């Protein structure tokens, strides 16, 4: 286990360094609001579901870390994340567009002065706590799973359970080097973590994390402004 974490730490340093380069471009939230027409058709509708690679609610992105949104869009653009729709959308965005959208959604719906408790009020079961401890999820995502140690990591508290489950399975699939793959996420940290678990264990963790209060929201937006 120590060898696993040593290897993952070395990969993490490399990955964060690459991700930080994308964050050097300063995003403009006001500009991002004028560029999100392709986003609101899915992420701006409460209960909206994707049907690929299975049916699940699209992730909540309002209130998410700007660094994570930026990193994710760059990963879709590079093909490290295998989702045909998101890949096509990311391909239309330049670095400034991505920075602007990330800045916009990171502040979208955020209530000034609102703070989450340092730890979730709802404790996980003994079984789920053991699963969370196995990969030490809180060490990256924070004790309340809403305060990641790096801005390129996501807030996951309160995120849709079915989305979390699909995302975790995608990290297990990887397929980063396969240009023709339709499913998978190449990520040096999460790939190693997710592969430690069965799908049933991933679902148990996803169900708990979705029940934890967080900052993430779905805020309906009109296509017509």
C-alpha positions, 0 to 999 in steps of 0.5 A, a space after each residue: 500500500 505504501 508503494 501505491 501511495 508513493 507512486 500516486 503521489 509522484 504522478 499527482 505532482 506531475 498532474 497538478 503541474 500540468 493542470 496548473 498551466 491551464 489555470 494561468 489564464 485568468 477567467 472572467 465570470 461575466 464573459 463566461 456567462 455569455 459563453 455557456 449556451 452549450 452548457 445550460 441545455 444539460 447542466 441548467 436543467 434540474 433532473 436532466 439525465 444523460 443516456 451515455 454510457 448509461 442513464 444518470 443525472 448530469 453533474 452539478 457544476 454550479 459552485 464547483 471549483 474553477 480549477 476542476 472545471 478547467 482541468 476537466 474541459 481540457 481533459 475532454 479536449 485532449 481525449 483523456 476523458 472519453 465522452 463523445 458529447 463533452 469531447 465535441 463541446 470542449 473542442 470548440 473552446 479555446 483556453 480563454 473560453 474554458 477559463 471564463 466558463 470555469 470562473 462563471 460556474 465556480 461563482 454561480 449560485 454561491 451565497 456569500 458568507 455561507 459555510 459548510 461544517 468542517 465535517 459532515 453531520 451525517 456519518 457514514 456506516 462503518 462499512 462505507 467509512 472503511 471504504 473511504 479510508 481505504 483510498 483516504 478520500 478525505 486527504 484530497 477532497 477534504 474532511 467534508 468532501 467540499 474543500 479539496 486540497 488542490 483547486 483542480 480537484 472537485 468538490 464531491 459532497 452532494 453530487 448526484 450519486 448516479 453520476 459519481 458512480 459512473 465517473 468512478 467506473 470511468 476512472 477504472 476503465 481508463 482507456 486514455 491511450 485508446 483514441 477510439 474508446 468511448 468510455 474511460 478517464 485517464 487520470 494518474 491519481 483517480 485511476 489508481 484509487 478507483 481500481 481498488 474497489 468493486 463496482 458495488 463498493 463504488 456505488 456504496 461510496 457514491 450513495 453516501 457522498 451524495 447525501 453529504 451537504 455541499 456547495 453544488 447546485 443545479 440552477 435553471 437557466 434560460 436559453 434566451 436572454 
